[in-house]
Amino acid sequence: MTNRDSKLSSQEIQQTLAALSSGWKAVGQTKINKTFGFENFKAAILFVNEVALLAEAAAHHPDIIINYSKVTLELSTHSARGLTVKDFELAKKIEALKLGRE
């Protein structure tokens, strides 16, 4: 794979996406997203707060949409105008966080 800040090719995106748990989807060649479901609004907000801490530590921030008990996270590297290794690294950390809450 390439340097962490380099834009990934279509093939690299598909290969790296396949290594993530189910539910992550590519949005064109520039973003990946996933919607997570929770018992209620409070649980969704607690998850968002934990994601925010991960994002701050990584200096890489997702777009977040909260719809009652659902949270959609969208990852992209704006400086690369596409997807980089950093997006997939954060997605893996988010998955580990979600698994730890179940």
N, CA, C and O atoms as CSV, one atom per row, in Angstrom:
chain,resi,resn,atom,element,x,y,z
A,1,MET,N,N,0.840,-1.180,0.000
A,1,MET,CA,C,0.000,0.000,0.000
A,1,MET,C,C,0.884,1.242,0.000
A,1,MET,O,O,2.092,1.152,0.220
A,2,THR,N,N,0.293,2.366,-0.240
A,2,THR,CA,C,1.032,3.617,-0.387
A,2,THR,C,C,1.194,4.338,0.944
A,2,THR,O,O,0.730,3.865,1.981
A,3,ASN,N,N,1.847,5.468,0.901
A,3,ASN,CA,C,2.005,6.336,2.070
A,3,ASN,C,C,0.626,6.715,2.616
A,3,ASN,O,O,-0.337,6.802,1.854
A,4,ARG,N,N,0.526,6.938,3.917
A,4,ARG,CA,C,-0.761,7.162,4.597
A,4,ARG,C,C,-1.538,8.356,4.073
A,4,ARG,O,O,-2.762,8.384,4.199
A,5,ASP,N,N,-0.865,9.351,3.485
A,5,ASP,CA,C,-1.541,10.551,3.001
A,5,ASP,C,C,-1.836,10.522,1.504
A,5,ASP,O,O,-2.440,11.455,0.973
A,6,SER,N,N,-1.420,9.469,0.828
A,6,SER,CA,C,-1.637,9.373,-0.617
A,6,SER,C,C,-3.018,8.814,-0.924
A,6,SER,O,O,-3.499,7.900,-0.254
A,7,LYS,N,N,-3.632,9.368,-1.929
A,7,LYS,CA,C,-4.946,8.910,-2.376
A,7,LYS,C,C,-4.827,7.477,-2.899
A,7,LYS,O,O,-3.923,7.162,-3.673
A,8,LEU,N,N,-5.740,6.624,-2.471
A,8,LEU,CA,C,-5.733,5.227,-2.886
A,8,LEU,C,C,-6.356,5.062,-4.265
A,8,LEU,O,O,-7.238,5.825,-4.660
A,9,SER,N,N,-5.885,4.056,-4.989
A,9,SER,CA,C,-6.458,3.723,-6.296
A,9,SER,C,C,-7.770,2.968,-6.084
A,9,SER,O,O,-8.070,2.536,-4.971
A,10,SER,N,N,-8.537,2.815,-7.141
A,10,SER,CA,C,-9.800,2.063,-7.069
A,10,SER,C,C,-9.561,0.648,-6.569
A,10,SER,O,O,-10.313,0.140,-5.737
A,11,GLN,N,N,-8.523,0.018,-7.075
A,11,GLN,CA,C,-8.210,-1.354,-6.669
A,11,GLN,C,C,-7.828,-1.409,-5.188
A,11,GLN,O,O,-8.272,-2.305,-4.470
A,12,GLU,N,N,-7.020,-0.470,-4.731
A,12,GLU,CA,C,-6.632,-0.431,-3.314
A,12,GLU,C,C,-7.847,-0.195,-2.423
A,12,GLU,O,O,-7.956,-0.781,-1.346
A,13,ILE,N,N,-8.759,0.664,-2.873
A,13,ILE,CA,C,-9.977,0.925,-2.099
A,13,ILE,C,C,-10.784,-0.354,-1.944
A,13,ILE,O,O,-11.207,-0.690,-0.838
A,14,GLN,N,N,-11.000,-1.071,-3.040
A,14,GLN,CA,C,-11.808,-2.293,-2.986
A,14,GLN,C,C,-11.152,-3.360,-2.113
A,14,GLN,O,O,-11.834,-4.034,-1.341
A,15,GLN,N,N,-9.837,-3.514,-2.231
A,15,GLN,CA,C,-9.128,-4.512,-1.417
A,15,GLN,C,C,-9.202,-4.163,0.069
A,15,GLN,O,O,-9.449,-5.032,0.906
A,16,THR,N,N,-8.991,-2.903,0.385
A,16,THR,CA,C,-8.989,-2.479,1.782
A,16,THR,C,C,-10.397,-2.507,2.357
A,16,THR,O,O,-10.584,-2.858,3.523
A,17,LEU,N,N,-11.380,-2.145,1.559
A,17,LEU,CA,C,-12.779,-2.180,1.984
A,17,LEU,C,C,-13.205,-3.612,2.305
A,17,LEU,O,O,-13.942,-3.844,3.263
A,18,ALA,N,N,-12.742,-4.564,1.507
A,18,ALA,CA,C,-13.093,-5.970,1.726
A,18,ALA,C,C,-12.558,-6.485,3.061
A,18,ALA,O,O,-13.109,-7.430,3.627
A,19,ALA,N,N,-11.492,-5.872,3.564
A,19,ALA,CA,C,-10.904,-6.304,4.837
A,19,ALA,C,C,-11.670,-5.767,6.050
A,19,ALA,O,O,-11.475,-6.250,7.165
A,20,LEU,N,N,-12.536,-4.774,5.840
A,20,LEU,CA,C,-13.344,-4.235,6.940
A,20,LEU,C,C,-14.542,-5.135,7.191
A,20,LEU,O,O,-14.918,-5.934,6.333
A,21,SER,N,N,-15.139,-5.007,8.365
A,21,SER,CA,C,-16.352,-5.770,8.638
A,21,SER,C,C,-17.488,-5.259,7.758
A,21,SER,O,O,-17.409,-4.170,7.190
A,22,SER,N,N,-18.521,-6.045,7.657
A,22,SER,CA,C,-19.615,-5.706,6.747
A,22,SER,C,C,-20.294,-4.396,7.127
A,22,SER,O,O,-20.271,-3.966,8.280
A,23,GLY,N,N,-20.889,-3.790,6.134
A,23,GLY,CA,C,-21.634,-2.560,6.360
A,23,GLY,C,C,-20.933,-1.324,5.841
A,23,GLY,O,O,-21.592,-0.325,5.551
A,24,TRP,N,N,-19.606,-1.360,5.715
A,24,TRP,CA,C,-18.880,-0.223,5.154
A,24,TRP,C,C,-19.066,-0.232,3.647
A,24,TRP,O,O,-18.941,-1.274,3.004
A,25,LYS,N,N,-19.365,0.928,3.089
A,25,LYS,CA,C,-19.604,1.050,1.647
A,25,LYS,C,C,-18.784,2.195,1.085
A,25,LYS,O,O,-18.599,3.223,1.735
A,26,ALA,N,N,-18.299,2.004,-0.126
A,26,ALA,CA,C,-17.610,3.089,-0.825
A,26,ALA,C,C,-18.656,4.001,-1.444
A,26,ALA,O,O,-19.657,3.538,-1.991
A,27,VAL,N,N,-18.415,5.291,-1.353
A,27,VAL,CA,C,-19.251,6.298,-2.003
A,27,VAL,C,C,-18.361,6.886,-3.090
A,27,VAL,O,O,-17.574,7.801,-2.848
A,28,GLY,N,N,-18.504,6.340,-4.288
A,28,GLY,CA,C,-17.593,6.723,-5.355
A,28,GLY,C,C,-16.181,6.313,-4.971
A,28,GLY,O,O,-15.977,5.253,-4.381
A,29,GLN,N,N,-15.222,7.140,-5.300
A,29,GLN,CA,C,-13.821,6.875,-4.963
A,29,GLN,C,C,-13.324,7.820,-3.873
A,29,GLN,O,O,-12.125,7.897,-3.606
A,30,THR,N,N,-14.262,8.542,-3.245
A,30,THR,CA,C,-13.825,9.594,-2.326
A,30,THR,C,C,-14.217,9.394,-0.866
A,30,THR,O,O,-13.672,10.072,0.005
A,31,LYS,N,N,-15.143,8.487,-0.574
A,31,LYS,CA,C,-15.628,8.340,0.801
A,31,LYS,C,C,-16.007,6.896,1.078
A,31,LYS,O,O,-16.308,6.127,0.166
A,32,ILE,N,N,-15.984,6.543,2.363
A,32,ILE,CA,C,-16.610,5.301,2.819
A,32,ILE,C,C,-17.560,5.680,3.945
A,32,ILE,O,O,-17.329,6.646,4.672
A,33,ASN,N,N,-18.635,4.902,4.080
A,33,ASN,CA,C,-19.555,5.181,5.176
A,33,ASN,C,C,-20.160,3.904,5.722
A,33,ASN,O,O,-20.132,2.847,5.092
A,34,LYS,N,N,-20.705,4.042,6.908
A,34,LYS,CA,C,-21.413,2.939,7.549
A,34,LYS,C,C,-22.412,3.522,8.530
A,34,LYS,O,O,-22.144,4.529,9.185
A,35,THR,N,N,-23.575,2.873,8.624
A,35,THR,CA,C,-24.595,3.257,9.596
A,35,THR,C,C,-24.621,2.212,10.704
A,35,THR,O,O,-24.705,1.011,10.446
A,36,PHE,N,N,-24.549,2.690,11.930
A,36,PHE,CA,C,-24.572,1.842,13.119
A,36,PHE,C,C,-25.904,2.044,13.834
A,36,PHE,O,O,-26.384,3.172,13.952
A,37,GLY,N,N,-26.500,0.956,14.311
A,37,GLY,CA,C,-27.759,1.041,15.043
A,37,GLY,C,C,-27.546,0.829,16.538
A,37,GLY,O,O,-26.667,0.073,16.952
A,38,PHE,N,N,-28.367,1.510,17.344
A,38,PHE,CA,C,-28.268,1.435,18.802
A,38,PHE,C,C,-29.656,1.287,19.410
A,38,PHE,O,O,-30.665,1.455,18.725
A,39,GLU,N,N,-29.699,0.972,20.700
A,39,GLU,CA,C,-30.970,0.800,21.405
A,39,GLU,C,C,-31.785,2.081,21.453
A,39,GLU,O,O,-33.011,2.054,21.339
A,40,ASN,N,N,-31.091,3.209,21.624
A,40,ASN,CA,C,-31.794,4.472,21.805
A,40,ASN,C,C,-30.846,5.638,21.502
A,40,ASN,O,O,-29.681,5.438,21.158
A,41,PHE,N,N,-31.363,6.833,21.637
A,41,PHE,CA,C,-30.597,8.048,21.352
A,41,PHE,C,C,-29.385,8.183,22.272
A,41,PHE,O,O,-28.295,8.541,21.825
A,42,LYS,N,N,-29.579,7.896,23.550
A,42,LYS,CA,C,-28.481,8.028,24.511
A,42,LYS,C,C,-27.304,7.128,24.134
A,42,LYS,O,O,-26.152,7.562,24.178
A,43,ALA,N,N,-27.585,5.891,23.767
A,43,ALA,CA,C,-26.521,4.960,23.369
A,43,ALA,C,C,-25.816,5.453,22.104
A,43,ALA,O,O,-24.600,5.322,21.971
A,44,ALA,N,N,-26.584,6.015,21.188
A,44,ALA,CA,C,-25.997,6.556,19.956
A,44,ALA,C,C,-25.049,7.709,20.269
A,44,ALA,O,O,-23.955,7.789,19.710
A,45,ILE,N,N,-25.466,8.591,21.155
A,45,ILE,CA,C,-24.637,9.747,21.522
A,45,ILE,C,C,-23.376,9.306,22.265
A,45,ILE,O,O,-22.303,9.866,22.041
A,46,LEU,N,N,-23.490,8.321,23.137
A,46,LEU,CA,C,-22.305,7.807,23.833
A,46,LEU,C,C,-21.287,7.266,22.831
A,46,LEU,O,O,-20.086,7.491,22.976
A,47,PHE,N,N,-21.772,6.552,21.815
A,47,PHE,CA,C,-20.899,6.035,20.758
A,47,PHE,C,C,-20.229,7.183,20.002
A,47,PHE,O,O,-19.026,7.143,19.747
A,48,VAL,N,N,-21.003,8.198,19.647
A,48,VAL,CA,C,-20.451,9.355,18.930
A,48,VAL,C,C,-19.354,10.022,19.758
A,48,VAL,O,O,-18.319,10.411,19.217
A,49,ASN,N,N,-19.571,10.153,21.051
A,49,ASN,CA,C,-18.548,10.751,21.916
A,49,ASN,C,C,-17.259,9.930,21.915
A,49,ASN,O,O,-16.163,10.491,21.910
A,50,GLU,N,N,-17.389,8.614,21.919
A,50,GLU,CA,C,-16.208,7.753,21.881
A,50,GLU,C,C,-15.502,7.847,20.528
A,50,GLU,O,O,-14.272,7.853,20.463
A,51,VAL,N,N,-16.283,7.921,19.454
A,51,VAL,CA,C,-15.703,8.100,18.116
A,51,VAL,C,C,-14.959,9.432,18.048
A,51,VAL,O,O,-13.888,9.519,17.447
A,52,ALA,N,N,-15.524,10.460,18.659
A,52,ALA,CA,C,-14.878,11.780,18.659
A,52,ALA,C,C,-13.503,11.715,19.320
A,52,ALA,O,O,-12.560,12.349,18.847
A,53,LEU,N,N,-13.381,10.960,20.400
A,53,LEU,CA,C,-12.085,10.814,21.064
A,53,LEU,C,C,-11.080,10.097,20.167
A,53,LEU,O,O,-9.917,10.491,20.092
A,54,LEU,N,N,-11.534,9.041,19.486
A,54,LEU,CA,C,-10.662,8.343,18.531
A,54,LEU,C,C,-10.224,9.281,17.410
A,54,LEU,O,O,-9.052,9.312,17.034
A,55,ALA,N,N,-11.171,10.036,16.888
A,55,ALA,CA,C,-10.889,10.945,15.775
A,55,ALA,C,C,-9.893,12.023,16.186
A,55,ALA,O,O,-8.979,12.349,15.428
A,56,GLU,N,N,-10.065,12.569,17.372
A,56,GLU,CA,C,-9.131,13.589,17.863
A,56,GLU,C,C,-7.733,13.009,18.011
A,56,GLU,O,O,-6.751,13.640,17.620
A,57,ALA,N,N,-7.642,11.813,18.572
A,57,ALA,CA,C,-6.337,11.172,18.763
A,57,ALA,C,C,-5.648,10.906,17.427
A,57,ALA,O,O,-4.423,10.979,17.327
A,58,ALA,N,N,-6.441,10.597,16.405
A,58,ALA,CA,C,-5.892,10.314,15.072
A,58,ALA,C,C,-5.728,11.580,14.234
A,58,ALA,O,O,-5.131,11.540,13.158
A,59,ALA,N,N,-6.254,12.701,14.722
A,59,ALA,CA,C,-6.277,13.957,13.948
A,59,ALA,C,C,-6.921,13.722,12.584
A,59,ALA,O,O,-6.459,14.218,11.556
A,60,HIS,N,N,-8.007,12.945,12.617
A,60,HIS,CA,C,-8.727,12.593,11.387
A,60,HIS,C,C,-10.206,12.494,11.758
A,60,HIS,O,O,-10.590,11.621,12.536
A,61,HIS,N,N,-11.028,13.368,11.215
A,61,HIS,CA,C,-12.392,13.543,11.717
A,61,HIS,C,C,-13.446,13.130,10.693
A,61,HIS,O,O,-13.447,13.626,9.566
A,62,PRO,N,N,-14.345,12.220,11.081
A,62,PRO,CA,C,-15.415,11.795,10.178
A,62,PRO,C,C,-16.563,12.804,10.158
A,62,PRO,O,O,-16.718,13.609,11.077
A,63,ASP,N,N,-17.349,12.744,9.109
A,63,ASP,CA,C,-18.636,13.431,9.114
A,63,ASP,C,C,-19.588,12.502,9.854
A,63,ASP,O,O,-19.571,11.289,9.644
A,64,ILE,N,N,-20.415,13.073,10.715
A,64,ILE,CA,C,-21.296,12.280,11.574
A,64,ILE,C,C,-22.734,12.752,11.409
A,64,ILE,O,O,-23.030,13.942,11.517
A,65,ILE,N,N,-23.625,11.793,11.145
A,65,ILE,CA,C,-25.058,12.082,11.063
A,65,ILE,C,C,-25.740,11.243,12.137
A,65,ILE,O,O,-25.581,10.023,12.177
A,66,ILE,N,N,-26.498,11.903,13.004
A,66,ILE,CA,C,-27.219,11.208,14.071
A,66,ILE,C,C,-28.708,11.289,13.762
A,66,ILE,O,O,-29.258,12.374,13.577
A,67,ASN,N,N,-29.349,10.134,13.710
A,67,ASN,CA,C,-30.781,10.066,13.466
A,67,ASN,C,C,-31.384,9.148,14.527
A,67,ASN,O,O,-31.518,7.943,14.316
A,68,TYR,N,N,-31.743,9.728,15.662
A,68,TYR,CA,C,-32.257,9.044,16.844
A,68,TYR,C,C,-31.336,7.908,17.276
A,68,TYR,O,O,-30.347,8.164,17.963
A,69,SER,N,N,-31.623,6.666,16.899
A,69,SER,CA,C,-30.812,5.538,17.360
A,69,SER,C,C,-29.847,5.031,16.288
A,69,SER,O,O,-29.285,3.944,16.420
A,70,LYS,N,N,-29.659,5.812,15.239
A,70,LYS,CA,C,-28.731,5.437,14.169
A,70,LYS,C,C,-27.671,6.519,14.010
A,70,LYS,O,O,-27.955,7.714,14.089
A,71,VAL,N,N,-26.446,6.066,13.785
A,71,VAL,CA,C,-25.326,6.978,13.561
A,71,VAL,C,C,-24.660,6.573,12.254
A,71,VAL,O,O,-24.244,5.426,12.090
A,72,THR,N,N,-24.564,7.510,11.334
A,72,THR,CA,C,-23.852,7.267,10.085
A,72,THR,C,C,-22.535,8.023,10.136
A,72,THR,O,O,-22.495,9.226,10.393
A,73,LEU,N,N,-21.462,7.291,9.885
A,73,LEU,CA,C,-20.128,7.882,9.845
A,73,LEU,C,C,-19.632,7.848,8.410
A,73,LEU,O,O,-19.757,6.834,7.723
A,74,GLU,N,N,-19.074,8.948,7.968
A,74,GLU,CA,C,-18.533,9.044,6.619
A,74,GLU,C,C,-17.084,9.496,6.733
A,74,GLU,O,O,-16.788,10.526,7.339
A,75,LEU,N,N,-16.188,8.717,6.144
A,75,LEU,CA,C,-14.757,8.991,6.224
A,75,LEU,C,C,-14.202,9.359,4.859
A,75,LEU,O,O,-14.543,8.748,3.846
A,76,SER,N,N,-13.348,10.359,4.852
A,76,SER,CA,C,-12.673,10.818,3.643
A,76,SER,C,C,-11.482,11.658,4.083
A,76,SER,O,O,-11.489,12.237,5.169
A,77,THR,N,N,-10.471,11.722,3.242
A,77,THR,CA,C,-9.330,12.591,3.529
A,77,THR,C,C,-9.443,13.798,2.613
A,77,THR,O,O,-9.138,13.723,1.423
A,78,HIS,N,N,-9.881,14.900,3.179
A,78,HIS,CA,C,-10.154,16.100,2.384
A,78,HIS,C,C,-8.910,16.613,1.672
A,78,HIS,O,O,-8.993,17.053,0.525
A,79,SER,N,N,-7.760,16.562,2.336
A,79,SER,CA,C,-6.527,17.073,1.722
A,79,SER,C,C,-6.110,16.257,0.499
A,79,SER,O,O,-5.456,16.785,-0.401
A,80,ALA,N,N,-6.482,14.972,0.458
A,80,ALA,CA,C,-6.159,14.112,-0.684
A,80,ALA,C,C,-7.290,14.087,-1.703
A,80,ALA,O,O,-7.142,13.540,-2.796
A,81,ARG,N,N,-8.423,14.684,-1.336
A,81,ARG,CA,C,-9.624,14.651,-2.178
A,81,ARG,C,C,-10.019,13.221,-2.544
A,81,ARG,O,O,-10.371,12.912,-3.683
A,82,GLY,N,N,-9.945,12.375,-1.537
A,82,GLY,CA,C,-10.294,10.975,-1.741
A,82,GLY,C,C,-10.011,10.167,-0.496
A,82,GLY,O,O,-9.949,10.700,0.612
A,83,LEU,N,N,-9.841,8.884,-0.693
A,83,LEU,CA,C,-9.597,7.962,0.412
A,83,LEU,C,C,-8.110,7.666,0.554
A,83,LEU,O,O,-7.394,7.500,-0.433
A,84,THR,N,N,-7.668,7.605,1.798
A,84,THR,CA,C,-6.283,7.254,2.101
A,84,THR,C,C,-6.280,6.150,3.148
A,84,THR,O,O,-7.329,5.760,3.661
A,85,VAL,N,N,-5.104,5.661,3.453
A,85,VAL,CA,C,-4.958,4.642,4.492
A,85,VAL,C,C,-5.548,5.134,5.810
A,85,VAL,O,O,-6.098,4.341,6.574
A,86,LYS,N,N,-5.440,6.430,6.084
A,86,LYS,CA,C,-5.953,6.988,7.344
A,86,LYS,C,C,-7.448,6.724,7.517
A,86,LYS,O,O,-7.907,6.487,8.635
A,87,ASP,N,N,-8.208,6.761,6.427
A,87,ASP,CA,C,-9.652,6.510,6.519
A,87,ASP,C,C,-9.927,5.082,6.969
A,87,ASP,O,O,-10.791,4.843,7.812
A,88,PHE,N,N,-9.193,4.143,6.404
A,88,PHE,CA,C,-9.407,2.743,6.742
A,88,PHE,C,C,-8.861,2.403,8.131
A,88,PHE,O,O,-9.413,1.546,8.821
A,89,GLU,N,N,-7.790,3.064,8.537
A,89,GLU,CA,C,-7.282,2.870,9.898
A,89,GLU,C,C,-8.310,3.333,10.924
A,89,GLU,O,O,-8.545,2.655,11.924
A,90,LEU,N,N,-8.923,4.488,10.677
A,90,LEU,CA,C,-9.942,4.984,11.603
A,90,LEU,C,C,-11.172,4.079,11.581
A,90,LEU,O,O,-11.766,3.825,12.629
A,91,ALA,N,N,-11.561,3.593,10.410
A,91,ALA,CA,C,-12.706,2.682,10.318
A,91,ALA,C,C,-12.465,1.430,11.161
A,91,ALA,O,O,-13.376,0.963,11.845
A,92,LYS,N,N,-11.253,0.886,11.120
A,92,LYS,CA,C,-10.930,-0.302,11.923
A,92,LYS,C,C,-11.020,0.003,13.415
A,92,LYS,O,O,-11.511,-0.819,14.188
A,93,LYS,N,N,-10.553,1.168,13.817
A,93,LYS,CA,C,-10.629,1.556,15.231
A,93,LYS,C,C,-12.083,1.733,15.665
A,93,LYS,O,O,-12.449,1.371,16.783
A,94,ILE,N,N,-12.903,2.287,14.785
A,94,ILE,CA,C,-14.329,2.459,15.080
A,94,ILE,C,C,-14.995,1.094,15.222
A,94,ILE,O,O,-15.817,0.895,16.115
A,95,GLU,N,N,-14.646,0.159,14.351
A,95,GLU,CA,C,-15.197,-1.196,14.439
A,95,GLU,C,C,-14.822,-1.844,15.769
A,95,GLU,O,O,-15.664,-2.470,16.413
A,96,ALA,N,N,-13.578,-1.700,16.178
A,96,ALA,CA,C,-13.135,-2.275,17.456
A,96,ALA,C,C,-13.897,-1.645,18.618
A,96,ALA,O,O,-14.267,-2.330,19.571
A,97,LEU,N,N,-14.126,-0.351,18.533
A,97,LEU,CA,C,-14.897,0.359,19.554
A,97,LEU,C,C,-16.316,-0.194,19.622
A,97,LEU,O,O,-16.825,-0.462,20.711
A,98,LYS,N,N,-16.950,-0.364,18.485
A,98,LYS,CA,C,-18.329,-0.869,18.434
A,98,LYS,C,C,-18.389,-2.292,18.977
A,98,LYS,O,O,-19.297,-2.627,19.737
A,99,LEU,N,N,-17.440,-3.120,18.599
A,99,LEU,CA,C,-17.427,-4.500,19.094
A,99,LEU,C,C,-17.247,-4.545,20.607
A,99,LEU,O,O,-17.818,-5.404,21.277
A,100,GLY,N,N,-16.466,-3.635,21.137
A,100,GLY,CA,C,-16.250,-3.567,22.576
A,100,GLY,C,C,-17.481,-3.136,23.349
A,100,GLY,O,O,-17.561,-3.351,24.559
A,101,ARG,N,N,-18.451,-2.523,22.659
A,101,ARG,CA,C,-19.677,-2.056,23.313
A,101,ARG,C,C,-20.771,-3.120,23.279
A,101,ARG,O,O,-21.783,-2.978,23.964
A,102,GLU,N,N,-20.590,-4.167,22.507
A,102,GLU,CA,C,-21.655,-5.178,22.364
A,102,GLU,C,C,-21.565,-6.251,23.419
A,102,GLU,O,O,-22.383,-7.170,23.436
